């Protein structure tokens, strides 16, 4: 069994308020959770309106599968166009 933890820092270009940021983050979280069956939460920068820190956790039976899941999640987020991933770290246990 492998457990993967991915930490993403996002810059939200079009956000002008915390309300707009929450809308974007909620949309990302919902899509990622339903498409990839992972746990995801906003864990950093809760009071900043253009930054978001997301934590994502996945459990699989293959090491490579975790890498693939996190790569696909990053592609999905970057395809939005209004969000830029500024930092990404992955730990696999």
N, C-alpha and C positions, 0 to 999 in steps of 0.2 A: 504494500500500500504506500502511495506517495501523496503527500499533502503539499500543495503549492500555494504560496502567498504572493500576490502581486500588488505593489503599491504604485499608483499613478498620480502624478500631479498634473492637473489640467489648467490651461488658460482659456477662459471663455471670452471670446472677442466681443460678442454683441451684448454682453450683460451690462446693464446700467444700474442694476439694483439687486439686492438680495432676493427679491421675489423672482426676477428674471433668471437669476442663477439657479434657484431652487427648481424652477420649471425645467431648465436644461438638464440639471443633474438627475432629477427624477425620471426624465425621459430616457437618459442613458442607463440608469440603474434598471428600469423596467425592461428595456430591450435586452440588456446583457443577461439579466436574471432568467428571463423566459427562453432566450435562444440557447444559452450555454449551461443552464442548470448549475449555477455557481452562487455563492454568497457574495454580496457586494454591499458596501456601506460607505457613506461619506465620513471620513475620519479626521480630516485636517482642513484648516482654513474655513471654518464654519462661518466666520464673521466677515470674510472678504468677498466682495461681490464679483470679482473676476477670476479668482482662484478656487480650485476644488481639489481636495486630496481624497482619492478613492482607495479603499482596501478591498481586494478580491481574493477569495479563497476557493480552491478546488481540490477534490480528492479523487484520485484515479488509481488504477493498478499498473499504469505505465508512466515512466518518467517523461518520455517523449510526448505523450498525450497532453501533459500539463503545459509544456512549451507551446504546442499547437493551439491549445485553448486560449492561452494568454495572447499569442500573436494574432489570432482571429478577433479577439476582443479589441485589441488596439486598432486593428484595421477598421472594425466597425465604428469605433469612436472617431477615428480620423476622417472617415468618409462623410461625416456630418458637415464638415466645412466650417462650422462656427466654433469648433473646439480644437485646441492644439495640445498635444501631450508634450509637456516640458520635461518630465522626469519619469523614469520607469525602472523599478527594481523588482526582481523576482527571486524568491527563495523557495527551494524545494527540499523537503525533509522526508 
